[in-house]
Every structure is written in C-alpha cells, then in structure tokens.
Amino acid sequence: MVFSSTEFIWCFLPVVMALYFLCYLLEKKTNHIKNFLLLISSLIFYAWGEPVYIVLMLASIVFNYLMGVWMGKKQSKWLLAVAVLGNLGCLGVFKYLHFFLTNLGAILHTQRFDHYQLALPIGISFYTFQALSYVIDVYRGTIKAQKKPLDLALYISFFPQLIAGPIVKYRDIEAQLEHRVISVAQVSLGMRRFVYGLGKKVIISNTMAEIADTIYGLNAGGISTPVAWLGAICYLFQIYYDFSGYSDMAIGLGKIFGFDFPENFNFPYLADSIRDFWRRWHISLSSWFKEYLYIPLGGNRKGNVRTYLNLIIVFFCTGLWHGANWTFVVWGLFHGAFQLLERGIFGTWLAQKAPKAIRHLYALLVVTVGWVFFRADTLGDAVQYIGNMFRFRMHGTFMPGACLNGYNVTILVLAVLLCGMLQKLCPKIYGVHVCKKDAISGWDLLLCLVITLWAGTLIICGTYNPFIYFQF
C-alpha cells in the first residue's frame, strides 16, 4: 500500500485516524492502547503489500528486542557482534545474495547460481538500519533498553516511515512512545505537510517519471544530446520530488499521531558543493552512516590517508545500501570521489575563489550526471547515456517535443521553481504567508484544497505512480 493510493487515502488513513482519536479520548495520560492500535495498523499496512515477509519483520523485532534486553544487562562486545551480524546477515541474504552469487558466477564462468534469487522485502533497508541504531545505542549506553516489546515493535514497524524512511533513531522518539500530546494545531500542521508531500509525489514526480522513463527506455544509439539532457533533468526532479514528497508525507503522518520525525531534505539542489549536497540530501541516512560507520572507523582523526579511505568506505556502502547493482556502487563512489576532491586544493578554490553561481552549477552538474548511474540498468547503459549528453549530437530518432506538451512543460517549470529557488528568492512570502511553521494560514488552506483536488483527480484517473525508494 502506498501513500498515493485510493486505498490508503480514502480507506486506511481515515479509519486509523478515527480509531486513534477515539483511543485518545479514552486514554489521555498514557499511550498503551494508542501504541497497540498503531502497531496493529502498521502490521496491516505492511502485510497489504508483503503478506509473507511480515514474518521476517516480526522476527527482526523479536531478535532486536532480545538483543537490547541482554545488552542492557551486560554491555558485551560479543552480544553487539551477534546483533550487528544478525541484522546485516538478514539484509545480506535477501538483498545481496543474488548479486554476490551472480558476480561469483561471472568470475567462475558458470550460470549455476543464477536461479538463487529471493524477492526483496519492501523497506528492509530502512527498518534494518533503525533496528541497528537501537541495539548499537543500547550497547553504547546512549539509551536504555526498551522493556516493553510492543513499544519497540512500534518503533521498528511504524507505518509512516516503515517503507522509505526517514530513518529515525530510537532516542529521537523514545520519550514520544511513552508520552505525547495531540492538539488540533499539530494535527492540522501534519495534514498540511502530508498534502504538500502528496502534491510533490503525484503532481510533479509522476509527471517527470513518465518523461524520464520514456527517454531512458529508448535505444541509446538514437538519442540526441537535447533528449539525453531532458531525460537526465526530468529524472533529477523525479527522484527529488518522489523521495522528498514521501518524506513530507511520513513526517506529516507522524505529526498527526503525535510524533516528531527528523527532517530528511533541505533543498539539496541549492547545494554549492557535493559535501553541501550530502548535508541536504537524505539527511537521516547521511547522519546514520556518519554516526555508526564513519566515526567508528576513525573519521578524520587519523590523518588524511585514513580520512580518505574512511570516506570511500562510507560512500561505497552508501551506494550499495541503495541497491544490489554495480550502478549504485559506482554512483556512491562517484560522489565519494568528489568528496575527496573537495577536501584538497580544488575544494579550497571552490569555497574561496569560485563565484557562487559557478559553485551551484558545478554541484548540480555532478549530481545530474551521478543520477544517470543511479537510474541506468547497467554500467554500460550509464556510460553510453552520459556520452550522449556530452557529444553534442543534435539529431536522433526521438525529439524532445514528443513528450513535452503544455502540461508537462508547466510541471517542469514548477519543478524548477519549487526545488528551492522560489523559497530562496521569496523567503518572506514563502515563510510568512504561504507556509508558516507553527500555524495554518489562508494561503495554506487554499493551496491544500487545490493540491488535494488536483492530486486526487490524478490518483482516481490511475496516472503513472511509481515509488523509486520502494526498491531499497
């Protein structure tokens, strides 16, 4: 079940909200009944799309609960090793076993391993990383082990951020599991955030996806340079509005039920370097790798060579986390290479001498090219596509006008304006009148009404509706 579906918007969410607020009236001082309701709702939500692999998620919950309790009593490195290996082992079997065996078969020149492939459980990368952060923090003594299994189960399986994040650390919502207050203002802000995210996903991302998928599906030999750039730019906006839209919906849903989730995006396409981009893009994943991998490896405390090695390891893992394909690995290493470059003389020149416009163009160009590796099916396809972008071939079998009607051009313009440009150029209009942080304005109500009607119409009409991050 996806957030941008009629089942979720018109059936699942209204029923869960009605039952939740009824429970709130019956139980204002504690959250036992409310947490139980949200847990059952989350399990139903997950079972809707993964009826078999709900057993796997429940096993993960039981395993990490026991590990947490045992490490709460004894901070043993052996217990931590078992917990980490257990979580990573489960993730490895379901997500990377086929990738490893396929590459092993290629090395050994055999196809005997090709049929060893398991279906990828939805959201396994996200809930596994949440579980890992919990057991590691219990070992470190940052948090106390959760003695209530239902509360830990809710933390791992909570449906707003179960499928595609943001990755929430247990300490961020530990207190909210026990005590949280629901108010009309908070619910209103949550609904606004959900509607804005829904608009990002359904109106903008889905439109960009149709264009990008059409172009990436063409024979690479017949693509002209303008068409290649159009496809790359549309995918640039598709993945941003897809993922940030989902994060907005998740944060909004969390707020409706009394939870404050961390922000996951901060206008990444306004970045003026790749280091800045990763401070703005998928913030919850970046902070996870920094806290649980980069710093334990030594961070930048052991000299330049070790720092560079640590960064390469982190970005290799970042790429691999996104998918069991060499395209994702190369995408991660591509960003890692520019991270290393920016730590040298080039980074100093970029920060101190380069004009601001040049810095933004540089970052945007690197990110756009990087997304080609991310989107392509194979490394060969990615290299050929990037070649089409830079060889200045003006004629091909497919012309840009074939997928750029008036509606698509309008959405493309909106995508450019709303990815940070409008918010930066008109901060007072955006922050004071259109989107107040702690109140709902008249402009909010009008925009929410328009977005709801527009997105609702597209959903009912059954428009193209993929979710990129479901594969992770």
C-alpha positions in Angstrom: 0.0 0.0 0.0 1.4 3.4 -1.0 0.5 6.7 0.4 -0.6 8.0 -3.0 -3.3 5.3 -3.5 -7.0 5.4 -3.1 -6.9 2.6 -0.6 -4.6 4.5 1.7 -6.1 8.0 1.4 -9.8 7.1 1.4 -9.9 3.9 3.5 -6.8 3.1 5.6 -5.8 6.5 6.9 -9.3 7.8 7.8 -10.1 4.6 9.7 -6.8 4.6 11.6 -7.2 8.3 12.4 -10.7 7.9 13.7 -9.8 4.9 15.9 -6.7 6.7 17.1 -8.5 9.9 18.2 -11.2 7.7 19.9 -8.4 6.0 21.8 -7.0 9.4 22.7 -10.3 10.4 24.3 -10.3 7.2 26.3 -6.7 7.3 27.3 -5.2 10.8 27.6 -2.4 10.2 30.2 -0.8 7.0 28.8 -0.2 5.6 25.3 -0.7 1.9 25.8 -3.9 1.5 23.8 -2.8 4.1 21.2 0.5 2.4 20.6 -1.2 -1.0 20.3 -3.6 0.4 17.7 -0.7 2.0 15.7 1.3 -1.3 15.9 -1.7 -3.4 14.5 -2.3 -0.7 11.9 1.4 -0.8 10.9 1.4 -4.6 10.6 -1.8 -4.5 8.4 -0.2 -1.7 6.3 2.9 -3.8 5.7 1.0 -7.1 5.2 -1.1 -5.4 2.5 1.9 -5.5 0.1 4.1 -8.1 1.8 1.9 -10.8 3.5 4.7 -13.3 3.6 7.6 -11.1 4.7 5.7 -9.7 7.6 7.1 -12.8 9.4 10.6 -11.6 8.6 9.9 -8.2 10.1 8.4 -9.7 13.2 11.4 -12.0 13.6 13.6 -8.9 13.3 11.6 -7.2 16.1 11.9 -10.2 18.4 15.6 -10.6 17.7 16.4 -6.9 18.3 14.2 -6.8 21.4 16.1 -9.7 23.0 19.5 -8.3 22.0 18.6 -5.0 23.5 17.4 -6.5 26.8 20.5 -8.7 27.1 22.9 -5.8 26.2 21.0 -3.6 28.7 22.0 -6.1 31.4 25.6 -6.7 30.1 27.4 -4.4 27.6 29.1 -7.3 25.8 31.0 -6.8 22.6 30.1 -10.4 21.7 26.4 -9.6 22.0 26.8 -6.5 19.9 28.6 -8.5 17.3 25.7 -11.0 17.2 23.2 -8.2 16.9 25.0 -6.4 14.1 25.8 -9.6 12.2 22.2 -10.9 12.7 20.7 -7.7 11.2 23.3 -7.3 8.4 23.1 -11.1 7.7 19.3 -10.9 7.2 19.7 -7.8 5.0 22.5 -9.5 3.0 20.6 -12.7 2.3 17.5 -11.0 1.0 19.1 -8.1 -0.7 22.7 -9.0 -1.8 22.9 -12.8 -2.0 21.8 -12.9 -5.7 24.2 -10.0 -6.5 27.1 -11.8 -4.9 26.3 -15.2 -6.5 25.8 -13.6 -9.9 29.2 -11.9 -9.8 30.8 -15.1 -8.4 29.2 -17.0 -11.3 30.6 -14.5 -13.8 34.1 -14.9 -12.3 33.8 -18.7 -12.4 32.1 -18.7 -15.8 29.1 -20.6 -14.7 25.4 -19.9 -14.6 24.6 -22.4 -11.8 23.9 -19.6 -9.3 21.5 -17.5 -11.4 18.4 -19.1 -10.1 19.2 -18.2 -6.4 17.1 -15.1 -6.1 14.7 -14.1 -3.3 12.1 -11.4 -3.6 13.2 -8.2 -1.9 11.1 -7.4 1.2 9.8 -3.8 1.0 11.5 -1.4 3.3 14.0 -3.9 4.7 17.0 -1.5 4.4 15.1 1.2 6.4 13.8 -0.9 9.2 17.1 -2.9 9.5 19.1 0.4 9.9 16.6 1.6 12.5 17.0 -1.7 14.4 20.8 -1.5 14.2 20.8 2.1 15.5 18.8 0.9 18.5 21.0 -2.1 19.5 24.2 -0.1 19.0 22.9 2.8 21.1 21.9 0.4 23.9 25.4 -1.0 23.8 26.9 2.4 24.0 24.7 3.3 26.9 23.2 6.2 25.0 19.7 4.8 25.6 18.2 2.3 27.9 16.9 -1.0 26.5 13.1 -0.9 25.9 11.5 -3.4 28.2 8.1 -3.2 26.5 8.2 -5.3 23.4 5.1 -3.6 21.8 6.8 -0.2 22.0 9.9 -1.5 20.3 7.8 -3.2 17.7 6.0 0.1 17.0 9.3 1.9 16.7 10.6 -0.6 14.1 7.3 -1.0 12.2 5.6 2.3 12.4 3.9 2.6 9.0 4.5 6.3 8.2 8.3 5.8 7.8 8.4 2.0 7.5 8.7 1.8 3.7 11.0 4.6 2.8 12.1 6.5 5.9 13.2 8.9 7.2 15.5 6.6 9.2 14.5 7.5 12.8 16.9 6.8 15.7 15.2 5.3 18.8 16.4 8.1 21.0 14.6 10.7 18.8 11.2 9.2 19.7 11.9 7.3 22.9 10.0 9.9 25.0 7.2 10.2 22.5 6.5 6.5 22.7 5.7 7.0 26.4 4.2 10.4 26.4 2.9 12.6 23.6 0.2 15.2 23.3 -2.2 15.6 20.4 -3.6 19.0 19.5 -5.8 20.4 16.8 -2.9 22.7 15.7 -0.5 19.8 15.5 -2.9 17.6 13.5 -3.5 20.5 11.1 0.2 21.0 10.5 0.6 17.3 10.0 -2.2 17.2 7.4 -0.7 20.2 5.6 2.7 18.5 5.4 1.1 15.3 4.1 -0.9 17.2 1.4 2.2 19.1 0.3 4.1 15.8 0.1 1.3 14.2 -1.8 1.4 17.1 -4.3 5.1 16.7 -4.8 4.7 13.0 -5.5 1.6 12.8 -7.6 1.6 16.1 -9.5 5.3 16.7 -10.1 7.3 13.4 -9.6 4.9 11.2 -11.5 4.9 13.6 -14.5 8.7 13.8 -14.5 8.7 10.0 -14.2 6.7 9.5 -17.4 9.2 11.6 -19.4 12.3 10.2 -17.8 11.2 6.6 -18.2 10.2 7.2 -21.8 13.6 8.6 -22.7 15.7 6.1 -20.6 13.7 3.3 -22.3 14.8 4.4 -25.8 17.6 2.8 -27.8 20.7 4.8 -26.6 22.1 4.9 -30.1 19.2 7.0 -31.3 19.2 9.6 -28.5 20.3 13.2 -29.3 22.1 15.4 -26.8 19.0 17.5 -26.0 16.9 14.4 -25.5 19.5 12.9 -23.2 19.7 16.1 -21.1 15.9 16.3 -21.0 15.8 12.7 -19.6 18.5 13.4 -17.1 16.9 16.6 -15.8 13.5 15.0 -15.5 15.0 12.2 -13.5 16.8 14.7 -11.4 13.4 16.2 -10.4 11.6 12.9 -10.3 13.8 11.3 -7.7 13.8 14.5 -5.6 10.1 15.1 -5.6 9.4 11.3 -5.2 11.6 10.9 -2.1 11.2 14.3 -0.5 7.4 14.0 -1.2 7.3 10.7 0.6 9.4 12.1 3.5 7.0 15.0 3.8 4.0 12.6 3.9 5.8 10.5 6.5 6.7 13.5 8.7 3.2 14.8 8.3 1.6 11.5 9.3 4.0 11.2 12.3 2.9 14.7 13.5 -0.8 13.7 13.2 -0.2 10.8 15.6 2.0 12.9 17.9 5.5 12.1 16.7 8.2 14.5 15.5 10.4 12.9 12.9 13.7 14.5 11.8 13.8 16.4 8.5 15.2 14.4 5.6 15.8 17.1 3.0 16.9 20.7 3.0 16.7 21.9 -0.6 19.6 19.7 -1.9 19.6 21.3 -5.3 20.7 24.6 -3.8 24.0 23.0 -2.7 27.2 24.7 -3.8 29.4 21.6 -3.4 29.0 17.8 -3.1 29.8 18.0 0.6 27.0 20.5 0.9 24.7 18.3 -1.1 25.1 15.4 1.3 24.3 17.8 4.2 21.0 18.4 2.5 20.0 15.1 0.8 18.6 12.1 2.6 19.9 13.6 5.9 18.7 10.7 8.0 20.9 8.2 6.0 23.9 10.6 5.9 23.8 11.1 9.7 23.3 7.3 10.2 26.5 6.5 8.2 28.4 9.3 9.9 27.5 8.2 13.4 27.6 4.4 13.0 30.3 3.9 10.3 32.4 6.9 9.6 33.2 8.0 13.2 33.8 4.4 14.4 36.2 3.9 11.5 38.2 6.9 12.8 36.5 9.7 11.0 39.0 12.5 10.2 41.1 11.9 13.4 43.8 9.7 12.0 45.3 11.7 9.1 44.4 12.5 5.5 45.0 9.0 4.1 42.8 7.3 6.7 40.2 10.0 6.3 40.1 9.4 2.5 39.9 5.7 3.0 37.0 6.1 5.5 35.1 8.3 3.1 35.5 5.8 0.3 34.2 3.0 2.5 31.2 5.1 3.6 30.3 6.1 0.0 30.8 2.5 -1.2 28.4 1.4 1.5 26.0 4.3 0.7 25.8 3.2 -2.9 25.4 -0.5 -2.1 22.7 0.3 0.5 20.6 1.7 -2.3 20.6 -1.4 -4.4 22.4 -4.7 -5.3 23.8 -3.4 -8.6 27.2 -2.1 -9.7 25.4 1.1 -10.9 24.6 2.0 -7.3 28.1 1.2 -6.2 29.6 3.4 -8.9 27.1 6.2 -8.1 28.3 6.1 -4.4 32.0 6.0 -5.4 31.3 8.8 -7.9 30.1 11.1 -5.1 32.9 9.8 -2.8 35.5 10.8 -5.4 34.2 14.4 -5.5 34.1 14.4 -1.7 37.8 13.6 -1.7 38.5 16.2 -4.4 36.7 18.9 -2.4 39.0 18.2 0.6 42.0 19.2 -1.4 43.1 22.3 -3.3 40.0 22.2 -5.5 37.7 22.5 -2.5 39.7 25.5 -1.2 39.5 27.2 -4.5 35.8 26.4 -4.9 34.9 27.8 -1.5 37.1 30.9 -1.6 37.6 31.9 -5.2 34.8 30.5 -7.4 31.7 32.7 -7.9 28.6 31.4 -6.2 26.8 30.7 -9.5 29.8 28.6 -10.6 29.7 26.6 -7.4 26.0 25.9 -7.8 26.3 24.9 -11.4 29.3 22.6 -10.6 27.3 20.8 -7.8 24.2 20.5 -9.9 26.2 19.1 -12.9 27.9 16.5 -10.8 24.6 15.4 -9.1 22.8 15.2 -12.5 25.5 13.1 -14.1 25.6 10.9 -10.9 21.9 10.2 -11.2 22.4 8.7 -14.6 24.4 5.9 -12.9 21.7 5.6 -10.3 18.9 5.3 -13.0 20.6 3.2 -15.6 20.1 -0.6 -15.7 23.8 -1.4 -16.3 27.1 0.5 -16.2 27.3 0.2 -20.0 24.0 1.9 -20.4 25.0 4.7 -18.0 28.3 5.3 -19.8 26.6 5.4 -23.2 23.9 7.7 -21.9 26.4 10.1 -20.4 28.2 10.0 -23.7 25.0 11.1 -25.4 24.8 14.1 -23.0 28.2 15.4 -23.9 28.9 14.5 -27.5 26.6 17.3 -28.9 24.6 15.1 -31.2 21.6 17.3 -32.3 19.6 14.7 -34.3 18.1 11.5 -33.2 15.1 9.2 -33.7 13.2 10.8 -30.8 12.7 14.6 -30.5 12.1 16.4 -27.2 8.8 17.7 -28.4 7.4 14.2 -28.4 7.0 14.2 -24.6 6.8 18.0 -23.9 3.2 19.0 -24.2 1.9 22.2 -22.5 1.0 20.3 -19.2 4.4 18.7 -19.0 6.3 22.0 -19.6 4.2 23.6 -16.9 5.1 20.9 -14.4 8.7 21.1 -15.4 8.7 24.8 -14.7 7.0 24.2 -11.3 9.7 21.5 -10.5 12.5 24.0 -11.2 10.9 26.8 -9.1 9.8 24.7 -6.1 13.0 22.7 -5.5 14.4 25.7 -3.6 14.6 28.5 -6.0 11.3 30.1 -5.1 11.8 29.6 -1.4 15.2 31.3 -1.6 14.1 34.2 -3.8 10.9 34.9 -1.9 11.6 33.8 1.7 9.2 36.3 3.3 6.3 35.3 1.0 7.0 31.6 1.5 7.9 31.5 5.2 5.5 34.1 6.5 2.4 34.0 4.3 2.4 30.6 2.5 4.0 28.1 4.8 4.2 29.2 8.4 6.0 26.7 10.7 3.5 26.8 13.5 0.2 27.9 12.1 -2.1 27.4 9.2 -2.7 30.5 7.0 -5.5 31.2 4.5 -2.9 30.6 1.7 -2.2 27.2 3.3 -5.9 26.2 3.2 -6.3 27.3 -0.4 -3.1 25.6 -1.6 -4.1 22.4 0.3 -7.5 22.4 -1.3 -6.1 22.9 -4.8 -3.4 20.2 -4.3 -5.9 17.7 -2.9 -8.3 18.2 -5.8 -5.5 18.1 -8.4 -3.7 15.1 -6.9 -6.9 13.3 -6.0 -8.1 13.6 -9.6 -4.8 12.2 -10.9 -4.9 9.3 -8.5 -8.5 8.4 -9.3 -7.7 8.5 -13.0 -4.9 6.0 -12.4 -2.0 8.0 -13.6 1.6 6.7 -13.6 2.5 6.2 -10.0 5.9 4.5 -9.3 7.8 4.9 -6.0 11.5 4.9 -6.5 12.6 4.1 -3.0 10.4 1.1 -2.6 13.2 -1.0 -4.2 15.5 -0.1 -1.3 
